[in-house]
Amino acid sequence: MADEPKAPAAKPEAAKSEAGKPEAPKKPGGPLQMILIAVGGLVVVAGIAGALLVFVVLPRLNPPKEVKKVVVSEAELGPTVPIKDMVINLADADEVHYLKIGLALEMKDKKFKAEEFAARDPQIRDLVITEFSRHTVKEVNSAVGREHIRGELLKKLNDAVGGAPLKTIYFTEYVAQ
């Protein structure tokens, strides 16, 4: 009777306490999981407290050292010579475009006498007209083009008057049409 089939084992019923009431199934993890959660929470709180200490409390405890004040003097404006407004034809081939321009020439030397440049007014005006009439309205209207023309004109004017008495050129009026 060794080959007799065995009856299937009875399914265990829910565990009953001694009083006969069913017990709730145990949750996985138990007390170890609770300890890990508590330790993790403590680490987060400690990190926040450390950040507050470093970024808020310590800077207030250690006031910044005395800051040295640096006095920056504004560049003084040198003597200037105004050049009367001019109307110049621009180099556009397809249409006629004009530039109305007024200039002020700033000198490097404070001992400069305006009378020295008054005698050169026709020469200066000719150089300005020649330089701007080589450019198109697109070139004179762009900031890069305008600065390029200013640099070229400054170089040519300094060469024409001998040496480099000019510091910069200011456009006092600038209208391109």
SERO-4910 file (N, C-alpha, C, O; in steps of 0.05 Angstrom, whole numbers):
BEGIN
 pado doro    nc1    nc2    nc3   cac1   cac2   cac3    cc1    cc2    cc3    oc1    oc2    oc3
  Met    A     16    -23      0      0      0      0     17     25      0     10     47      8
  Ala    A     40     20     -9     58     42    -11     52     59    -34     59     83    -35
  Asp    A     38     48    -53     32     64    -77      5     78    -75     -5     88    -95
  Glu    A     -7     78    -53    -33     91    -50    -30    121    -51    -11    132    -39
  Pro    A    -47    133    -66    -45    162    -67    -52    175    -41    -71    167    -26
  Lys    A    -36    195    -35    -41    209    -10    -62    230    -14    -65    242    -36
  Ala    A    -77    235      6    -97    255      4    -83    283      6    -64    286     20
  Pro    A    -93    301     -9    -81    328     -8    -82    339     21   -101    335     36
  Ala    A    -60    353     27    -59    364     54    -79    386     57    -84    401     38
  Ala    A    -89    388     80   -110    408     85    -96    436     86    -74    438     96
  Lys    A   -109    455     75    -98    482     75    -98    493    103   -118    490    118
  Pro    A    -76    504    111    -75    514    138    -94    538    141    -95    555    123
  Glu    A   -107    539    162   -125    561    167   -109    583    179    -86    579    188
  Ala    A   -120    607    178   -106    630    189    -98    624    217   -114    612    232
  Ala    A    -74    633    225    -65    628    252    -84    641    271    -93    664    268
  Lys    A    -90    626    292   -108    637    312    -93    641    338    -76    625    345
  Ser    A   -100    662    350    -88    667    376   -100    648    396   -119    633    390
  Glu    A    -90    649    419   -100    631    439   -129    636    445   -143    618    454
  Ala    A   -138    660    440   -166    666    446   -184    656    424   -209    656    427
  Gly    A   -172    649    402   -188    638    380   -193    659    359   -208    653    339
  Lys    A   -183    683    361   -187    704    341   -165    703    321   -142    697    328
  Pro    A   -170    708    296   -149    707    276   -129    730    280   -137    752    287
  Glu    A   -103    724    276    -82    744    279    -79    759    252    -83    748    231
  Ala    A    -71    784    254    -66    799    230    -39    790    218    -21    783    233
  Pro    A    -37    789    191    -12    779    179     10    799    186      5    823    188
  Lys    A     35    789    190     57    806    197     66    822    173     67    812    151
  Lys    A     73    848    178     83    865    157    113    860    153    127    856    173
  Pro    A    122    861    128    151    856    124    167    879    135    157    902    136
  Gly    A    191    874    144    209    895    154    210    897    183    231    895    196
  Gly    A    189    900    195    187    901    224    202    924    236    204    946    224
  Pro    A    213    920    259    227    941    274    252    951    260    260    974    263
  Leu    A    266    935    244    290    943    230    284    965    210    299    984    207
  Gln    A    262    962    196    254    982    176    247   1009    190    254   1030    180
  Met    A    235   1008    213    228   1032    228    254   1046    237    255   1071    237
  Ile    A    274   1031    245    299   1043    254    313   1057    231    323   1079    234
  Leu    A    313   1044    207    326   1056    184    312   1082    175    325   1101    168
  Ile    A    286   1082    177    271   1107    170    277   1129    189    281   1152    181
  Ala    A    279   1122    215    285   1142    235    313   1153    231    318   1177    233
  Val    A    333   1136    226    360   1144    221    362   1162    196    376   1182    196
  Gly    A    348   1154    175    348   1170    150    336   1198    155    347   1218    146
  Gly    A    315   1200    170    303   1225    177    322   1243    193    324   1267    189
  Leu    A    336   1230    212    356   1245    228    379   1256    210    388   1278    215
  Val    A    387   1240    190    408   1249    172    399   1274    156    414   1293    153
  Val    A    375   1273    146    364   1296    131    362   1320    149    369   1342    140
  Val    A    351   1318    173    349   1340    191    377   1351    198    380   1376    198
  Ala    A    396   1334    202    423   1343    208    435   1358    184    450   1378    188
  Gly    A    430   1349    160    440   1362    136    428   1390    133    442   1409    127
  Ile    A    402   1393    138    389   1419    137    400   1437    158    405   1461    153
  Ala    A    404   1427    182    415   1443    204    443   1452    197    451   1475    203
  Gly    A    459   1435    186    487   1442    178    487   1463    157    503   1482    158
  Ala    A    469   1461    137    468   1481    116    460   1508    127    471   1529    120
  Leu    A    441   1509    145    433   1534    157    456   1546    173    460   1570    173
  Leu    A    470   1529    187    493   1539    203    514   1551    185    524   1573    191
  Val    A    521   1538    163    542   1548    145    533   1572    130    549   1591    127
  Phe    A    509   1572    119    501   1594    101    486   1617    114    484   1638    103
  Val    A    476   1613    138    460   1635    151    474   1644    177    479   1668    180
  Val    A    479   1626    195    489   1634    221    518   1644    221    524   1665    230
  Leu    A    536   1628    210    565   1635    209    571   1661    195    587   1677    205
  Pro    A    558   1667    172    564   1693    160    556   1717    178    568   1738    177
  Arg    A    536   1713    194    527   1735    212    545   1737    236    548   1759    247
  Leu    A    557   1715    244    576   1716    267    603   1728    259    615   1742    276
  Asn    A    611   1723    235    637   1734    225    631   1757    206    628   1752    182
  Pro    A    629   1781    215    624   1804    197    647   1806    177    669   1800    183
  Pro    A    640   1816    152    661   1818    132    683   1838    142    677   1858    156
  Lys    A    707   1832    133    729   1850    140    725   1877    127    709   1879    108
  Glu    A    739   1896    136    736   1923    126    742   1923     96    762   1914     87
  Val    A    723   1935     81    726   1936     53    740   1962     45    732   1984     54
  Lys    A    760   1960     29    775   1983     21    758   1997     -1    749   1984    -20
  Lys    A    755   2022      2    740   2037    -18    760   2046    -40    780   2058    -35
  Val    A    752   2039    -64    768   2047    -87    755   2071   -101    732   2069   -109
  Val    A    769   2092   -103    758   2116   -115    766   2116   -144    790   2116   -151
  Val    A    746   2115   -161    751   2115   -190    745   2143   -200    722   2152   -199
  Ser    A    765   2156   -210    761   2182   -220    750   2180   -249    759   2164   -265
  Glu    A    731   2197   -254    720   2197   -281    740   2210   -300    754   2229   -293
  Ala    A    741   2199   -324    759   2210   -343    750   2239   -350    727   2244   -356
  Glu    A    769   2256   -348    762   2284   -354    760   2288   -384    776   2277   -400
  Leu    A    742   2305   -391    738   2311   -419    759   2332   -427    762   2353   -414
  Gly    A    774   2325   -448    794   2344   -458    781   2366   -473    756   2366   -477
  Pro    A    796   2386   -482    785   2407   -498    773   2396   -524    784   2377   -536
  Thr    A    750   2406   -532    736   2397   -556    733   2419   -576    731   2443   -569
  Val    A    733   2411   -601    729   2430   -623    704   2420   -639    705   2398   -650
  Pro    A    683   2436   -639    660   2428   -655    665   2433   -685    677   2452   -693
  Ile    A    654   2414   -701    655   2417   -730    626   2420   -739    608   2405   -731
  Lys    A    622   2441   -755    594   2447   -764    581   2422   -778    595   2406   -790
  Asp    A    555   2420   -775    540   2398   -787    545   2397   -817    549   2418   -830
  Met    A    545   2373   -828    549   2368   -857    528   2349   -867    518   2332   -852
  Val    A    522   2352   -892    504   2332   -906    522   2319   -927    534   2333   -943
  Ile    A    523   2292   -926    541   2277   -943    525   2257   -959    507   2244   -948
  Asn    A    531   2255   -985    519   2234  -1002    533   2208   -995    558   2207   -993
  Leu    A    518   2186   -992    530   2160   -986    534   2145  -1012    524   2152  -1033
  Ala    A    549   2123  -1010    559   2108  -1033    539   2087  -1044    547   2069  -1058
  Asp    A    514   2090  -1039    494   2070  -1049    490   2075  -1079    484   2097  -1087
  Ala    A    492   2053  -1095    490   2056  -1124    460   2056  -1133    453   2069  -1152
  Asp    A    444   2041  -1119    416   2037  -1128    398   2061  -1120    379   2066  -1135
  Glu    A    403   2074  -1098    386   2097  -1089    404   2118  -1078    428   2114  -1072
  Val    A    393   2142  -1076    408   2164  -1064    402   2165  -1034    379   2167  -1026
  His    A    423   2164  -1018    421   2165   -989    439   2187   -979    461   2192   -990
  Tyr    A    430   2200   -958    445   2222   -946    451   2216   -917    437   2201   -903
  Leu    A    472   2229   -907    479   2228   -879    483   2256   -870    499   2271   -881
  Lys    A    469   2264   -849    473   2290   -836    489   2284   -811    480   2269   -794
  Ile    A    512   2296   -808    530   2290   -786    541   2315   -774    548   2334   -788
  Gly    A    543   2315   -748    557   2336   -733    578   2323   -716    574   2301   -705
  Leu    A    601   2335   -713    624   2324   -699    634   2342   -678    631   2367   -679
  Ala    A    647   2331   -658    664   2345   -639    689   2329   -636    688   2305   -630
  Leu    A    712   2342   -639    738   2329   -637    749   2335   -609    752   2358   -601
  Glu    A    756   2314   -594    767   2317   -568    798   2315   -570    808   2296   -582
  Met    A    811   2334   -558    841   2335   -558    852   2321   -534    839   2319   -513
  Lys    A    876   2311   -537    890   2298   -515    902   2318   -496    901   2314   -471
  Asp    A    912   2339   -506    927   2359   -490    909   2381   -480    894   2393   -496
  Lys    A    910   2386   -454    893   2407   -443    902   2435   -451    887   2455   -449
  Lys    A    926   2438   -460    937   2464   -468    930   2471   -497    940   2490   -508
  Phe    A    913   2455   -508    905   2458   -536    891   2485   -540    876   2494   -523
  Lys    A    897   2497   -563    883   2522   -570    865   2517   -594    874   2507   -615
  Ala    A    840   2523   -592    820   2518   -613    827   2532   -639    819   2523   -660
  Glu    A    842   2554   -637    848   2569   -661    866   2553   -680    865   2557   -705
  Glu    A    881   2534   -669    899   2517   -686    882   2500   -705    890   2495   -727
  Phe    A    859   2491   -695    842   2474   -712    823   2490   -729    814   2480   -750
  Ala    A    817   2514   -721    800   2531   -738    812   2536   -765    797   2537   -785
  Ala    A    838   2538   -766    851   2542   -792    850   2517   -809    852   2518   -834
  Arg    A    846   2494   -797    846   2468   -811    817   2459   -817    813   2436   -826
  Asp    A    797   2475   -812    769   2467   -816    763   2456   -844    750   2436   -846
  Pro    A    772   2469   -865    767   2458   -892    779   2430   -896    767   2413   -908
  Gln    A    803   2427   -886    817   2401   -888    802   2379   -872    799   2357   -882
  Ile    A    793   2386   -849    779   2367   -832    752   2359   -844    745   2336   -845
  Arg    A    738   2379   -854    712   2374   -867    715   2356   -892    699   2339   -897
  Asp    A    736   2362   -907    741   2346   -931    747   2316   -924    736   2298   -937
  Leu    A    763   2312   -903    769   2284   -895    743   2270   -885    740   2246   -890
  Val    A    726   2284   -871    701   2272   -861    683   2265   -884    672   2243   -885
  Ile    A    680   2284   -903    663   2278   -927    674   2255   -943    659   2238   -951
  Thr    A    700   2255   -947    712   2233   -963    709   2206   -950    702   2187   -963
  Glu    A    713   2205   -923    710   2179   -909    682   2169   -910    677   2146   -916
  Phe    A    662   2186   -903    635   2176   -902    623   2171   -929    606   2153   -932
  Ser    A    631   2186   -950    619   2182   -976    628   2155   -989    617   2147  -1009
  Arg    A    648   2142   -977    657   2115   -987    639   2093   -976    642   2070   -986
  His    A    621   2098   -958    605   2077   -945    575   2079   -952    565   2100   -960
  Thr    A    562   2056   -950    533   2054   -957    517   2061   -932    527   2063   -910
  Val    A    491   2065   -936    473   2071   -914    472   2048   -894    469   2053   -870
  Lys    A    474   2024   -904    474   2000   -887    498   2001   -868    496   1995   -844
  Glu    A    521   2008   -879    546   2009   -862    544   2031   -841    552   2027   -818
  Val    A    535   2055   -849    534   2077   -830    512   2074   -809    513   2087   -788
  Asn    A    492   2058   -815    470   2054   -796    477   2032   -776    464   2031   -755
  Ser    A    496   2014   -781    502   1993   -762    522   2004   -741    539   2020   -748
  Ala    A    520   1994   -717    538   2003   -695    566   1995   -701    585   2011   -696
  Val    A    570   1971   -712    598   1962   -718    609   1979   -741    633   1987   -739
  Gly    A    594   1985   -761    603   2001   -783    610   2030   -774    630   2041   -782
  Arg    A    593   2041   -757    598   2068   -747    623   2069   -731    639   2089   -734
  Glu    A    628   2050   -714    653   2049   -698    678   2045   -716    699   2057   -710
  His    A    675   2029   -736    697   2025   -755    704   2052   -769    727   2059   -772
  Ile    A    683   2065   -778    687   2091   -792    700   2111   -773    717   2127   -780
  Arg    A    691   2112   -748    702   2130   -728    732   2125   -724    747   2144   -723
  Gly    A    740   2100   -722    768   2093   -719    785   2102   -743    806   2113   -740
  Glu    A    774   2096   -767    789   2104   -791    791   2134   -794    812   2145   -801
  Leu    A    770   2148   -787    770   2177   -789    789   2189   -769    803   2209   -775
  Leu    A    790   2179   -745    808   2188   -724    837   2185   -733    853   2203   -730
  Lys    A    843   2162   -745    870   2157   -754    878   2177   -777    899   2189   -776
  Lys    A    859   2181   -796    865   2199   -818    868   2228   -809    885   2243   -819
  Leu    A    851   2237   -790    852   2264   -780    879   2268   -765    891   2289   -768
  Asn    A    886   2249   -748    912   2252   -734    935   2253   -753    954   2269   -748
  Asp    A    935   2237   -774    956   2238   -794    957   2265   -808    978   2276   -813
  Ala    A    933   2276   -814    931   2300   -830    941   2325   -814    953   2343   -825
  Val    A    935   2325   -788    942   2349   -772    970   2346   -760    979   2365   -746
  Gly    A    983   2324   -765   1010   2321   -754   1011   2310   -726   1002   2323   -707
  Gly    A   1021   2286   -723   1022   2274   -696    995   2261   -690    981   2251   -708
  Ala    A    989   2261   -664    964   2249   -655    951   2266   -634    949   2258   -611
  Pro    A    943   2291   -640    931   2308   -620    902   2301   -612    893   2309   -592
  Leu    A    889   2285   -630    861   2278   -624    859   2254   -607    872   2234   -611
  Lys    A    841   2255   -587    836   2233   -569    813   2216   -580    816   2191   -581
  Thr    A    792   2229   -587    769   2214   -598    751   2233   -614    755   2258   -614
  Ile    A    732   2221   -628    713   2237   -643    685   2231   -632    678   2207   -629
  Tyr    A    670   2251   -627    642   2248   -618    624   2256   -640    628   2276   -654
  Phe    A    603   2239   -645    582   2246   -664    561   2262   -649    547   2250   -632
  Thr    A    558   2287   -655    538   2303   -641    512   2303   -655    491   2309   -643
  Glu    A    512   2297   -681    487   2293   -696    493   2271   -716    515   2271   -728
  Tyr    A    474   2254   -720    479   2231   -738    452   2221   -748    437   2207   -734
  Val    A    445   2229   -773    420   2221   -785    425   2210   -813    435   2225   -830
  Ala    A    419   2185   -818    422   2174   -844    394   2169   -856    376   2160   -843
  Gln    A    392   2177   -882    366   2173   -896    370   2163   -923    351   2159   -938
***
